[in-house]
Amino acid sequence: DKQPSKLCPDLTEIADVLDVRKLTELLVGIEVVVLLAAEHRDDVTPTSLYYKVNVEGMHNTLHAMKSNGISRLIFTSSVAVYGLNKSNPTELHPIDPFNDYGHSKWQAECALQRWYTTHQDWNINILRPTVIFGEDNRGNVYNRKSMAYVGNVVSFITFLIENSRQGYNVFNYIDKPDFTMNDLIYHVGNALNKHIPTVRFPYWLGVLGGYGFDLFARITRKKLSVSSVRVKKFCAVTQFDSVRLQESGFKPTFTLEEGLTRTLQYEFGFEDKKSY
């Protein structure tokens, strides 16, 4: 990571994925690499950073691995490669990213595909998670979405390390069933023991407001929590197929309701966050 972990700083090695020398040094004696590094916010400037970090970082990681004789990689890509408002895409669905983040993730996957054609003794597993939520990351719970609880994503990565040791594999990661916004409001209210009123606004008004925030951000040169891109993502229906995940034999550690409850209790109910 580039920053120490807030909860487990003693486990963090500081390095930039763009520093191939440091990567090569830190990977000595390692057997499996899980590549999580990415520029992923939707307000990154300049947009070339998406490609520099997500694509060039992939090339650097591969070369650092090869230098150390490592041939097992788990890469967290994203369902952003499919684009928005698609009909329950599987891993074989046509690729159609709608933003630079999705394009850069797909380019990183393409780099892996090319690498595998000349390194078929490698074991490469690509994980395309849907929107992830969890402790210390409550901001991603939106609209009608396929969602993934971070604790289950970590469990699946562990499952791949232990059980998927050969070949080139791609998995969508989704915790089922998909929640509607009404489902989310109900479970949030239930977990917090509060009544949460629902207020609806027309889509055009939300997008118009988003453009207003875009203009304000450009004038003030500040990054805001609301933008037109986030409004569009908020309102999009993003549901994905998880058949390959189900066929793998993996059993999630938590239900989606349990993950949501743990997240809310962590954010609003517990003082000792390190116990999580």
PAKOL-10318 format. One record per residue: residue in one letter; x, y, z of N, C-alpha, C in turn. Coordinates in Angstrom, 1 decimal, decimal comma, m for minus. Example, Ala and Ser with C-alpha at 12.3 -4.5 7.8 and 13.67 -1.06 7.14 Angstrom:
REM PAKOL-10318
<a <13,2 m5,7 7,8> <12,3 m4,5 7,8> <13,2 m3,3 7,8>> <s <12,8 m2,2 7,1> <13,7 m1,1 7,1> <12,9 0,0 7,9>> 
END
This chain:
REM PAKOL-10318
<d <0,8 m1,2 0,0> <0,0 0,0 0,0> <0,9 1,2 0,0>> <k <0,3 2,4 m0,3> <1,0 3,6 m0,3> <0,8 4,3 1,1>> <q <m0,2 3,8 1,9> <m0,5 4,4 3,2> <m0,5 3,3 4,2>> <p <m0,1 3,5 5,4> <m0,2 2,5 6,5> <m1,7 2,2 6,8>> <s <m1,9 0,9 7,1> <m3,3 0,5 7,5> <m3,6 1,2 8,8>> <k <m4,9 1,7 8,9> <m5,3 2,4 10,1> <m5,5 1,4 11,3>> <l <m5,9 0,2 11,0> <m6,1 m0,8 12,0> <m5,0 m1,7 12,2>> <c <m4,2 m2,0 11,2> <m3,1 m3,0 11,3> <m1,8 m2,4 10,6>> <p <m1,3 m1,3 11,1> <m0,1 m0,7 10,5> <1,1 m1,6 10,5>> <d <1,2 m2,6 11,4> <2,3 m3,5 11,5> <2,3 m4,5 10,3>> <l <1,2 m4,6 9,6> <1,1 m5,6 8,5> <1,4 m4,9 7,1>> <t <1,6 m3,6 7,1> <1,7 m2,8 5,9> <3,1 m2,6 5,5>> <e <3,4 m2,9 4,2> <4,7 m2,5 3,6> <4,4 m1,4 2,6>> <i <5,1 m0,3 2,7> <4,8 0,9 1,9> <5,5 0,8 0,5>> <a <4,8 0,8 m0,5> <5,3 0,8 m1,9> <4,3 1,3 m2,9>> <d <4,7 1,8 m4,0> <3,9 2,3 m5,0> <3,9 1,3 m6,2>> <v <2,7 0,9 m6,7> <2,7 m0,1 m7,7> <3,4 0,3 m9,0>> <l <3,7 1,6 m9,1> <4,5 2,2 m10,2> <6,0 2,0 m10,0>> <d <6,4 1,6 m8,8> <7,8 1,5 m8,5> <8,2 0,0 m8,7>> <v <8,6 m0,4 m9,9> <8,9 m1,8 m10,1> <10,0 m2,3 m9,3>> <r <11,0 m1,5 m9,1> <12,2 m1,9 m8,3> <11,7 m2,3 m6,9>> <k <10,9 m1,5 m6,2> <10,4 m1,7 m4,9> <9,5 m3,0 m4,9>> <l <8,7 m3,1 m5,9> <7,8 m4,3 m6,0> <8,7 m5,6 m6,0>> <t <9,7 m5,5 m6,9> <10,6 m6,7 m7,0> <11,2 m7,0 m5,7>> <e <11,7 m6,0 m5,0> <12,3 m6,2 m3,7> <11,4 m6,9 m2,7>> <l <10,1 m6,4 m2,6> <9,2 m6,8 m1,6> <8,6 m8,2 m1,9>> <l <8,7 m8,7 m3,2> <8,1 m9,9 m3,6> <9,0 m11,1 m3,4>> <v <10,2 m10,9 m2,9> <11,1 m12,0 m2,7> <10,5 m13,0 m1,7>> <g <10,5 m14,3 m2,0> <10,0 m15,3 m1,2> <8,5 m15,5 m1,1>> <i <7,8 m14,7 m2,0> <6,3 m14,8 m2,0> <5,8 m15,8 m3,0>> <e <4,7 m16,5 m2,7> <4,2 m17,6 m3,6> <3,0 m17,1 m4,4>> <v <2,2 m16,3 m3,8> <0,9 m15,8 m4,5> <0,8 m14,3 m4,3>> <v <0,4 m13,6 m5,4> <0,2 m12,2 m5,4> <m1,3 m11,9 m5,5>> <v <m1,8 m11,1 m4,7> <m3,2 m10,6 m4,8> <m3,1 m9,1 m5,1>> <l <m3,4 m8,7 m6,3> <m3,3 m7,4 m6,8> <m4,6 m6,6 m6,6>> <l <m4,6 m5,7 m5,6> <m5,8 m4,9 m5,3> <m5,6 m3,4 m5,7>> <a <m4,3 m3,0 m6,0> <m4,0 m1,6 m6,2> <m4,7 m1,1 m7,4>> <a <m5,3 0,1 m7,3> <m6,1 0,7 m8,4> <m6,4 2,2 m8,1>> <e <m6,5 3,0 m9,1> <m7,1 4,3 m9,1> <m8,6 4,0 m9,4>> <h <m9,5 4,3 m8,4> <m10,9 3,8 m8,6> <m11,9 4,9 m8,4>> <r <m11,6 6,0 m7,7> <m12,6 7,0 m7,6> <m13,1 7,5 m8,9>> <d <m14,3 8,1 m9,0> <m14,8 8,6 m10,2> <m14,5 10,1 m10,5>> <d <m13,6 10,6 m9,7> <m13,2 12,0 m9,8> <m11,7 12,2 m9,9>> <v <m11,0 11,2 m10,4> <m9,6 11,3 m10,5> <m9,2 12,2 m11,6>> <t <m8,2 13,1 m11,3> <m7,7 14,0 m12,4> <m6,2 14,0 m12,3>> <p <m5,4 14,0 m13,4> <m6,0 13,8 m14,7> <m6,4 12,3 m14,9>> <t <m7,3 12,1 m15,9> <m7,8 10,7 m16,1> <m6,7 9,8 m16,6>> <s <m5,6 10,3 m17,0> <m4,5 9,4 m17,4> <m4,0 8,6 m16,2>> <l <m4,3 9,0 m15,0> <m3,8 8,3 m13,8> <m4,5 6,9 m13,8>> <y <m5,7 6,8 m14,2> <m6,4 5,5 m14,3> <m5,5 4,5 m15,0>> <y <m5,0 4,9 m16,2> <m4,3 4,0 m17,0> <m2,8 3,8 m16,5>> <k <m2,3 4,9 m16,0> <m0,9 4,8 m15,5> <m0,8 3,8 m14,3>> <v <m1,8 3,9 m13,4> <m1,8 3,0 m12,2> <m2,4 1,6 m12,5>> <n <m3,5 1,6 m13,2> <m4,2 0,3 m13,3> <m3,6 m0,6 m14,4>> <v <m3,0 0,1 m15,5> <m2,5 m0,7 m16,6> <m1,0 m0,9 m16,4>> <e <m0,3 0,3 m16,3> <1,2 0,2 m16,1> <1,5 m0,5 m14,8>> <g <0,7 m0,3 m13,7> <0,9 m1,1 m12,5> <0,8 m2,6 m12,7>> <m <m0,1 m3,0 m13,6> <m0,2 m4,4 m13,9> <1,0 m5,0 m14,5>> <h <1,6 m4,2 m15,5> <2,8 m4,6 m16,2> <4,0 m4,7 m15,2>> <n <4,0 m3,7 m14,3> <5,1 m3,7 m13,3> <5,0 m4,9 m12,4>> <t <3,8 m5,3 m11,9> <3,5 m6,4 m11,1> <4,0 m7,7 m11,7>> <l <3,6 m7,9 m13,0> <3,9 m9,1 m13,7> <5,4 m9,3 m13,8>> <h <6,1 m8,2 m14,1> <7,6 m8,3 m14,3> <8,3 m8,5 m12,9>> <a <7,7 m7,9 m11,9> <8,3 m8,2 m10,5> <8,1 m9,6 m10,1>> <m <6,9 m10,2 m10,5> <6,6 m11,6 m10,2> <7,5 m12,5 m10,9>> <k <7,7 m12,2 m12,2> <8,6 m13,0 m13,1> <10,0 m13,0 m12,5>> <s <10,5 m11,9 m12,1> <11,8 m11,8 m11,6> <12,0 m12,6 m10,3>> <n <10,9 m12,9 m9,6> <11,0 m13,7 m8,4> <10,5 m15,1 m8,5>> <g <10,2 m15,5 m9,8> <9,7 m16,8 m10,0> <8,3 m17,1 m9,5>> <i <7,5 m16,1 m9,4> <6,1 m16,3 m8,9> <5,2 m16,4 m10,0>> <s <4,3 m17,4 m10,0> <3,4 m17,7 m11,1> <2,0 m17,8 m10,7>> <r <1,6 m17,3 m9,6> <0,2 m17,3 m9,2> <m0,3 m15,9 m8,8>> <l <m1,3 m15,4 m9,5> <m1,8 m14,1 m9,4> <m3,3 m14,1 m9,2>> <i <m3,8 m13,3 m8,3> <m5,3 m13,0 m8,2> <m5,4 m11,5 m8,4>> <f <m6,2 m11,1 m9,4> <m6,3 m9,7 m9,7> <m7,8 m9,3 m9,5>> <t <m8,0 m8,2 m8,7> <m9,3 m7,7 m8,6> <m9,6 m6,7 m9,6>> <s <m10,4 m7,1 m10,6> <m10,8 m6,2 m11,7> <m12,1 m5,5 m11,2>> <s <m13,1 m5,5 m12,0> <m14,4 m4,8 m11,6> <m15,5 m5,2 m12,6>> <v <m16,7 m5,2 m12,1> <m17,9 m5,3 m13,1> <m18,1 m4,1 m13,9>> <a <m17,3 m3,0 m13,6> <m17,3 m1,8 m14,4> <m17,0 m2,1 m15,8>> <v <m16,3 m3,2 m16,1> <m16,0 m3,5 m17,5> <m17,2 m3,8 m18,4>> <y <m18,3 m4,1 m17,7> <m19,6 m4,4 m18,5> <m20,4 m3,2 m18,8>> <g <m20,1 m2,1 m18,1> <m20,9 m0,9 m18,3> <m22,1 m0,8 m17,4>> <l <m23,0 0,2 m17,6> <m24,2 0,3 m16,8> <m25,4 m0,2 m17,5>> <n <m26,5 m0,6 m16,7> <m27,8 m0,9 m17,2> <m27,7 m2,1 m18,2>> <k <m26,9 m3,1 m17,8> <m26,9 m4,3 m18,6> <m27,8 m5,4 m18,0>> <s <m28,2 m6,4 m18,8> <m29,1 m7,4 m18,3> <m28,4 m8,6 m17,7>> <n <m28,1 m8,4 m16,4> <m27,6 m9,5 m15,6> <m26,4 m10,2 m16,3>> <p <m25,3 m9,5 m16,6> <m24,2 m10,1 m17,4> <m23,5 m11,2 m16,7>> <t <m23,1 m12,2 m17,4> <m22,2 m13,2 m17,0> <m20,7 m12,8 m17,3>> <e <m19,8 m13,7 m17,0> <m18,4 m13,4 m17,3> <m18,2 m13,4 m18,9>> <l <m19,1 m13,9 m19,6> <m19,0 m14,0 m21,1> <m19,7 m12,8 m21,8>> <h <m20,3 m11,9 m21,0> <m21,0 m10,8 m21,6> <m20,0 m9,9 m22,3>> <p <m20,5 m9,2 m23,4> <m19,6 m8,3 m24,1> <m19,1 m7,2 m23,2>> <i <m17,9 m6,8 m23,4> <m17,3 m5,7 m22,6> <m17,7 m4,3 m23,1>> <d <m18,2 m3,5 m22,2> <m18,7 m2,1 m22,7> <m18,5 m1,1 m21,5>> <p <m17,3 m0,8 m21,1> <m17,1 0,1 m20,0> <m17,6 1,5 m20,3>> <f <m18,2 2,2 m19,3> <m18,7 3,6 m19,6> <m17,8 4,7 m19,1>> <n <m16,8 4,4 m18,4> <m15,9 5,4 m17,9> <m14,4 5,0 m17,9>> <d <m13,5 5,9 m17,6> <m12,1 5,6 m17,7> <m11,7 4,5 m16,7>> <y <m12,3 4,5 m15,6> <m12,0 3,4 m14,6> <m12,3 2,0 m15,2>> <g <m13,5 1,9 m15,8> <m13,8 0,6 m16,4> <m12,9 0,3 m17,6>> <h <m12,6 1,3 m18,4> <m11,7 1,1 m19,6> <m10,3 0,6 m19,1>> <s <m9,8 1,2 m18,0> <m8,5 0,9 m17,6> <m8,4 m0,5 m16,9>> <k <m9,5 m0,9 m16,3> <m9,5 m2,2 m15,7> <m9,6 m3,3 m16,8>> <w <m10,3 m3,0 m17,9> <m10,3 m3,9 m19,0> <m9,0 m4,0 m19,7>> <q <m8,3 m2,9 m19,9> <m7,0 m2,9 m20,4> <m6,0 m3,7 m19,6>> <a <m6,2 m3,6 m18,3> <m5,3 m4,5 m17,4> <m5,6 m5,9 m17,6>> <e <m6,9 m6,3 m17,7> <m7,3 m7,7 m18,0> <m6,7 m8,1 m19,4>> <c <m6,7 m7,2 m20,4> <m6,2 m7,6 m21,7> <m4,7 m7,9 m21,6>> <a <m4,0 m7,1 m20,7> <m2,6 m7,3 m20,5> <m2,3 m8,7 m19,9>> <l <m3,2 m9,1 m19,0> <m3,1 m10,4 m18,4> <m3,4 m11,5 m19,4>> <q <m4,4 m11,3 m20,3> <m4,7 m12,3 m21,4> <m3,4 m12,5 m22,3>> <r <m2,8 m11,4 m22,7> <m1,6 m11,5 m23,5> <m0,5 m12,2 m22,8>> <w <m0,3 m11,9 m21,5> <0,7 m12,5 m20,7> <0,5 m14,0 m20,6>> <y <m0,7 m14,4 m20,4> <m1,0 m15,8 m20,3> <m0,7 m16,7 m21,5>> <t <m0,9 m16,0 m22,7> <m0,6 m16,8 m23,9> <0,8 m17,3 m24,0>> <t <1,7 m16,6 m23,4> <3,2 m17,0 m23,4> <3,6 m17,5 m22,0>> <h <2,7 m17,6 m21,0> <3,1 m18,1 m19,7> <1,9 m19,0 m19,2>> <q <1,7 m20,0 m20,0> <0,5 m20,9 m19,6> <0,7 m21,8 m18,5>> <d <1,9 m21,8 m17,9> <2,2 m22,5 m16,7> <1,8 m21,7 m15,5>> <w <1,4 m20,4 m15,7> <0,9 m19,6 m14,6> <m0,5 m19,9 m14,2>> <n <m0,9 m19,5 m13,0> <m2,2 m19,6 m12,5> <m2,7 m18,2 m12,3>> <i <m3,7 m17,8 m13,1> <m4,3 m16,4 m13,0> <m5,7 m16,5 m12,7>> <n <m6,2 m15,8 m11,6> <m7,6 m15,7 m11,3> <m8,0 m14,3 m11,3>> <i <m9,0 m13,9 m12,1> <m9,5 m12,6 m12,1> <m10,9 m12,5 m11,4>> <l <m11,0 m11,6 m10,5> <m12,2 m11,4 m9,7> <m12,8 m10,1 m10,1>> <r <m14,0 m10,1 m10,6> <m14,8 m8,9 m11,0> <m15,9 m8,7 m9,9>> <p <m15,5 m8,0 m8,8> <m16,6 m7,8 m7,8> <m17,5 m6,6 m8,2>> <t <m18,8 m6,8 m7,8> <m19,7 m5,7 m7,9> <m19,4 m4,7 m6,8>> <v <m20,3 m3,7 m6,6> <m20,0 m2,6 m5,6> <m19,8 m3,3 m4,3>> <i <m18,7 m2,9 m3,6> <m18,3 m3,5 m2,3> <m18,6 m2,5 m1,2>> <f <m19,2 m3,1 m0,2> <m19,5 m2,3 1,0> <m18,9 m3,1 2,2>> <g <m18,8 m2,4 3,3> <m18,3 m3,0 4,5> <m17,8 m2,0 5,6>> <e <m17,3 m2,6 6,6> <m16,8 m1,7 7,7> <m15,8 m0,7 7,2>> <d <m16,0 0,5 7,6> <m15,2 1,7 7,1> <m15,3 2,0 5,7>> <n <m16,4 1,5 5,0> <m16,7 1,8 3,6> <m18,2 1,7 3,4>> <r <m18,9 2,7 4,0> <m20,4 2,6 3,9> <m21,0 3,3 2,7>> <g <m20,1 4,1 2,0> <m20,7 4,9 1,0> <m21,1 4,3 m0,3>> <n <m20,9 3,0 m0,5> <m21,2 2,3 m1,8> <m22,6 1,7 m1,8>> <v <m23,4 1,8 m0,8> <m24,7 1,1 m0,8> <m25,7 2,0 m1,4>> <y <m26,1 1,7 m2,7> <m27,0 2,5 m3,4> <m28,1 1,7 m4,0>> <n <m29,1 2,3 m4,6> <m30,2 1,9 m5,5> <m30,4 0,3 m5,6>> <r <m31,0 m0,1 m6,7> <m31,1 m1,6 m6,8> <m29,8 m2,1 m7,4>> <k <m29,1 m2,8 m6,6> <m27,7 m3,2 m7,0> <m27,4 m4,6 m6,6>> <s <m26,6 m5,3 m7,4> <m25,9 m6,4 m6,9> <m24,8 m5,8 m6,0>> <m <m24,6 m6,4 m4,8> <m23,6 m5,9 m3,9> <m22,8 m7,0 m3,4>> <a <m21,6 m6,6 m2,8> <m20,7 m7,6 m2,2> <m20,2 m7,1 m0,9>> <y <m20,3 m7,9 0,2> <m19,8 m7,6 1,5> <m18,3 m7,9 1,5>> <v <m17,5 m6,9 2,0> <m16,1 m7,0 1,9> <m15,5 m8,3 2,6>> <g <m16,2 m8,7 3,7> <m15,7 m9,9 4,4> <m15,9 m11,1 3,5>> <n <m16,9 m11,2 2,7> <m17,1 m12,3 1,8> <m16,1 m12,3 0,6>> <v <m15,8 m11,1 0,1> <m14,8 m10,9 m0,9> <m13,4 m11,4 m0,5>> <v <m13,1 m11,1 0,8> <m11,8 m11,6 1,3> <m11,8 m13,1 1,5>> <s <m13,0 m13,6 1,9> <m13,1 m15,1 2,0> <m13,0 m15,8 0,7>> <f <m13,5 m15,2 m0,4> <m13,4 m15,8 m1,7> <m12,0 m15,7 m2,2>> <i <m11,3 m14,6 m2,0> <m9,9 m14,6 m2,4> <m9,1 m15,7 m1,7>> <t <m9,4 m15,9 m0,4> <m8,7 m17,0 0,3> <m9,1 m18,3 m0,3>> <f <m10,3 m18,5 m0,7> <m10,8 m19,7 m1,3> <m10,0 m19,9 m2,6>> <l <m9,8 m18,9 m3,4> <m9,1 m19,0 m4,7> <m7,6 m19,4 m4,4>> <i <m7,0 m18,8 m3,4> <m5,6 m19,1 m3,1> <m5,5 m20,6 m2,7>> <e <m6,5 m21,1 m2,0> <m6,4 m22,5 m1,5> <m6,9 m23,5 m2,6>> <n <m7,8 m23,1 m3,5> <m8,5 m24,1 m4,3> <m8,3 m23,9 m5,8>> <s <m8,0 m22,7 m6,3> <m7,9 m22,5 m7,7> <m6,5 m22,3 m8,1>> <r <m5,8 m23,4 m8,3> <m4,3 m23,3 m8,5> <m3,9 m23,5 m9,9>> <q <m4,8 m23,6 m10,9> <m4,4 m23,9 m12,3> <m5,2 m23,0 m13,2>> <g <m4,6 m22,7 m14,4> <m5,4 m22,1 m15,4> <m5,6 m20,6 m15,3>> <y <m6,5 m20,1 m16,2> <m6,9 m18,7 m16,3> <m8,4 m18,7 m16,1>> <n <m8,8 m18,0 m15,0> <m10,2 m18,1 m14,6> <m10,7 m16,7 m14,3>> <v <m12,0 m16,5 m14,6> <m12,6 m15,2 m14,4> <m13,9 m15,4 m13,6>> <f <m14,1 m14,7 m12,5> <m15,3 m14,8 m11,7> <m15,9 m13,4 m11,4>> <n <m17,2 m13,3 m11,7> <m18,0 m12,2 m11,1> <m18,1 m12,5 m9,6>> <y <m18,1 m11,5 m8,7> <m18,4 m11,7 m7,3> <m19,6 m10,9 m6,9>> <i <m20,7 m11,5 m6,5> <m21,9 m10,9 m6,0> <m22,4 m11,7 m4,9>> <d <m22,9 m11,0 m3,8> <m23,6 m11,7 m2,8> <m25,1 m11,6 m3,1>> <k <m25,8 m12,7 m3,2> <m27,2 m12,7 m3,5> <m28,0 m12,9 m2,3>> <p <m29,3 m12,5 m2,3> <m30,0 m11,9 m3,4> <m29,8 m10,4 m3,5>> <d <m30,1 m9,9 m4,7> <m30,0 m8,4 m4,9> <m31,0 m7,7 m4,1>> <f <m30,6 m6,6 m3,5> <m31,5 m5,8 m2,8> <m32,1 m4,6 m3,6>> <t <m33,4 m4,3 m3,5> <m33,9 m3,1 m4,0> <m33,6 m2,0 m3,0>> <m <m33,8 m0,7 m3,4> <m33,6 0,4 m2,4> <m34,6 0,2 m1,2>> <n <m35,8 m0,3 m1,4> <m36,7 m0,5 m0,3> <m36,2 m1,5 0,6>> <d <m35,6 m2,6 0,1> <m35,0 m3,6 0,9> <m33,9 m3,0 1,8>> <l <m33,0 m2,2 1,1> <m31,9 m1,6 1,9> <m32,4 m0,7 3,0>> <i <m33,4 0,1 2,7> <m33,9 1,0 3,7> <m34,5 0,2 4,9>> <y <m35,2 m0,9 4,6> <m35,8 m1,7 5,6> <m34,7 m2,3 6,5>> <h <m33,6 m2,9 5,9> <m32,6 m3,5 6,7> <m31,8 m2,5 7,5>> <v <m31,5 m1,3 6,9> <m30,8 m0,3 7,6> <m31,6 0,2 8,8>> <g <m32,9 0,4 8,6> <m33,7 0,9 9,7> <m33,8 m0,2 10,8>> <n <m33,9 m1,5 10,4> <m34,0 m2,6 11,3> <m32,7 m2,7 12,1>> <a <m31,5 m2,5 11,4> <m30,3 m2,7 12,1> <m30,0 m1,5 13,1>> <l <m30,5 m0,3 12,8> <m30,3 0,8 13,6> <m31,5 1,1 14,6>> <n <m32,5 0,2 14,4> <m33,7 0,4 15,2> <m34,3 1,8 15,1>> <k <m34,4 2,2 13,8> <m34,9 3,6 13,5> <m35,9 3,5 12,3>> <h <m36,8 4,4 12,3> <m37,7 4,6 11,1> <m37,0 5,5 10,1>> <i <m36,8 5,1 8,9> <m36,1 6,0 7,9> <m37,2 6,4 6,9>> <p <m37,6 7,6 6,8> <m38,5 8,1 5,8> <m37,9 8,0 4,4>> <t <m38,8 7,8 3,4> <m38,3 7,7 2,0> <m38,8 8,9 1,2>> <v <m37,9 9,6 0,5> <m38,2 10,7 m0,3> <m37,7 10,4 m1,7>> <r <m38,6 10,6 m2,7> <m38,2 10,3 m4,1> <m38,1 11,6 m4,9>> <f <m37,1 11,7 m5,8> <m37,0 12,8 m6,7> <m36,9 12,3 m8,1>> <p <m37,4 13,0 m9,1> <m37,3 12,6 m10,5> <m35,8 12,5 m10,9>> <y <m35,5 11,6 m11,8> <m34,2 11,4 m12,3> <m33,6 12,7 m12,9>> <w <m34,3 13,4 m13,7> <m33,8 14,5 m14,4> <m33,4 15,6 m13,4>> <l <m34,1 15,7 m12,3> <m33,7 16,7 m11,3> <m32,4 16,3 m10,6>> <g <m32,2 15,0 m10,4> <m31,0 14,5 m9,8> <m29,8 14,8 m10,7>> <v <m29,9 14,5 m12,0> <m28,8 14,7 m12,9> <m28,5 16,1 m13,1>> <l <m29,6 17,0 m13,1> <m29,4 18,4 m13,2> <m28,6 18,9 m12,0>> <g <m29,0 18,5 m10,8> <m28,2 18,8 m9,6> <m26,8 18,4 m9,7>> <g <m26,6 17,2 m10,2> <m25,2 16,6 m10,4> <m24,4 17,5 m11,2>> <y <m24,9 18,0 m12,3> <m24,2 18,9 m13,2> <m23,9 20,2 m12,5>> <g <m24,8 20,7 m11,6> <m24,5 21,9 m10,8> <m23,3 21,7 m9,9>> <f <m23,2 20,5 m9,3> <m22,1 20,2 m8,5> <m20,8 20,1 m9,3>> <d <m20,9 19,5 m10,5> <m19,7 19,5 m11,4> <m19,2 20,9 m11,6>> <l <m20,1 21,8 m12,0> <m19,7 23,2 m12,3> <m19,0 23,8 m11,0>> <f <m19,7 23,6 m9,9> <m19,1 24,2 m8,6> <m17,7 23,6 m8,3>> <a <m17,6 22,3 m8,6> <m16,3 21,6 m8,3> <m15,2 22,2 m9,2>> <r <m15,6 22,4 m10,5> <m14,6 23,0 m11,4> <m14,2 24,4 m11,1>> <i <m15,2 25,2 m10,6> <m14,9 26,6 m10,3> <m14,0 26,6 m9,0>> <t <m14,3 25,8 m8,0> <m13,6 25,9 m6,7> <m12,4 25,0 m6,7>> <r <m12,3 24,1 m7,7> <m11,2 23,1 m7,8> <m11,2 22,2 m6,6>> <k <m12,4 21,9 m6,1> <m12,5 20,9 m5,0> <m13,2 19,7 m5,4>> <k <m12,9 18,5 m4,8> <m13,6 17,3 m5,1> <m14,7 17,1 m4,2>> <l <m15,9 17,0 m4,7> <m17,2 16,9 m3,9> <m17,7 15,5 m3,9>> <s <m18,5 15,2 m2,9> <m19,1 13,9 m2,8> <m20,3 13,6 m3,7>> <v <m20,7 14,7 m4,4> <m21,8 14,6 m5,4> <m21,4 15,0 m6,7>> <s <m21,7 14,3 m7,8> <m21,4 14,7 m9,1> <m22,4 14,0 m10,1>> <s <m22,4 14,5 m11,3> <m23,3 13,9 m12,3> <m23,0 12,4 m12,5>> <v <m21,8 12,1 m12,5> <m21,4 10,6 m12,7> <m21,9 9,8 m11,6>> <r <m21,8 10,3 m10,4> <m22,3 9,5 m9,2> <m23,8 9,4 m9,2>> <v <m24,5 10,5 m9,7> <m26,0 10,4 m9,7> <m26,4 9,3 m10,8>> <k <m25,7 9,3 m11,9> <m26,0 8,3 m12,9> <m25,7 6,9 m12,4>> <k <m24,6 6,7 m11,7> <m24,3 5,4 m11,2> <m25,3 5,0 m10,1>> <f <m25,7 6,0 m9,3> <m26,7 5,8 m8,2> <m28,0 5,3 m8,8>> <c <m28,4 5,9 m9,9> <m29,7 5,5 m10,5> <m29,7 4,3 m11,4>> <a <m28,5 3,9 m11,8> <m28,4 2,8 m12,7> <m28,8 1,5 m12,0>> <v <m29,4 0,6 m12,8> <m29,7 m0,8 m12,3> <m28,5 m1,6 m12,7>> <t <m27,7 m2,1 m11,7> <m26,5 m2,9 m12,0> <m26,6 m4,2 m11,3>> <q <m27,1 m5,2 m12,0> <m27,2 m6,6 m11,4> <m26,4 m7,5 m12,3>> <f <m25,8 m8,5 m11,6> <m24,9 m9,3 m12,3> <m25,1 m10,8 m12,0>> <d <m24,7 m11,7 m12,9> <m24,8 m13,1 m12,7> <m23,6 m13,6 m11,9>> <s <m23,9 m14,6 m11,1> <m22,8 m15,2 m10,2> <m22,8 m16,7 m10,4>> <v <m23,1 m17,3 m11,5> <m23,2 m18,7 m11,7> <m21,8 m19,3 m11,5>> <r <m20,8 m18,8 m12,1> <m19,4 m19,4 m11,9> <m19,0 m19,4 m10,5>> <l <m19,4 m18,3 m9,8> <m19,1 m18,3 m8,3> <m19,8 m19,4 m7,6>> <q <m21,1 m19,6 m7,9> <m21,8 m20,7 m7,3> <m21,3 m22,1 m7,7>> <e <m20,8 m22,2 m8,9> <m20,3 m23,5 m9,3> <m18,9 m23,8 m8,7>> <s <m18,2 m22,8 m8,2> <m16,9 m23,0 m7,6> <m16,9 m23,8 m6,3>> <g <m18,1 m23,8 m5,7> <m18,2 m24,5 m4,4> <m17,9 m23,6 m3,2>> <f <m17,7 m22,3 m3,5> <m17,5 m21,3 m2,4> <m18,8 m21,1 m1,6>> <k <m18,7 m21,0 m0,3> <m19,9 m20,7 0,5> <m19,5 m19,4 1,3>> <p <m20,3 m18,3 1,0> <m20,0 m17,0 1,7> <m20,1 m17,2 3,2>> <t <m19,2 m16,5 3,9> <m19,1 m16,5 5,4> <m20,3 m15,8 6,0>> <f <m20,8 m14,7 5,3> <m21,9 m13,9 5,9> <m23,0 m13,8 4,8>> <t <m24,3 m13,7 5,3> <m25,3 m13,3 4,4> <m25,2 m11,8 4,1>> <l <m25,9 m11,4 3,0> <m25,9 m10,0 2,7> <m26,5 m9,1 3,9>> <e <m27,5 m9,6 4,5> <m28,1 m8,9 5,7> <m27,1 m8,8 6,8>> <e <m26,4 m9,9 7,1> <m25,4 m9,9 8,1> <m24,3 m8,9 7,8>> <g <m23,8 m8,9 6,6> <m22,8 m7,9 6,2> <m23,3 m6,5 6,4>> <l <m24,5 m6,2 6,0> <m25,0 m4,9 6,2> <m25,1 m4,5 7,6>> <t <m25,6 m5,4 8,4> <m25,8 m5,2 9,9> <m24,4 m4,9 10,5>> <r <m23,4 m5,7 10,2> <m22,0 m5,6 10,7> <m21,5 m4,2 10,3>> <t <m21,7 m3,8 9,1> <m21,2 m2,5 8,6> <m21,9 m1,4 9,4>> <l <m23,2 m1,4 9,6> <m23,9 m0,3 10,3> <m23,5 m0,3 11,7>> <q <m23,3 m1,5 12,4> <m23,0 m1,5 13,8> <m21,5 m1,0 13,9>> <y <m20,7 m1,3 13,0> <m19,3 m0,8 13,0> <m19,3 0,7 12,9>> <e <m20,1 1,2 12,0> <m20,1 2,7 11,8> <m20,8 3,5 12,9>> <f <m21,8 2,9 13,5> <m22,6 3,6 14,4> <m22,8 3,1 15,8>> <g <m22,3 1,8 16,0> <m22,6 1,2 17,3> <m21,5 0,7 18,2>> <f <m20,3 0,6 17,6> <m19,2 0,0 18,4> <m18,0 1,0 18,5>> <e <m17,4 1,1 19,7> <m16,3 1,9 19,9> <m15,0 1,2 19,5>> <d <m14,9 m0,1 19,9> <m13,7 m0,9 19,6> <m13,7 m1,4 18,2>> <k <m13,3 m0,6 17,2> <m13,4 m1,0 15,8> <m12,3 m2,0 15,5>> <k <m11,2 m2,1 16,2> <m10,2 m3,0 15,9> <m10,6 m4,4 16,0>> <s <m11,6 m4,7 16,8> <m12,1 m6,0 17,0> <m12,8 m6,6 15,7>> <y <m13,1 m5,7 14,8> <m13,6 m6,1 13,5> <m12,5 m6,4 12,5>> 
END
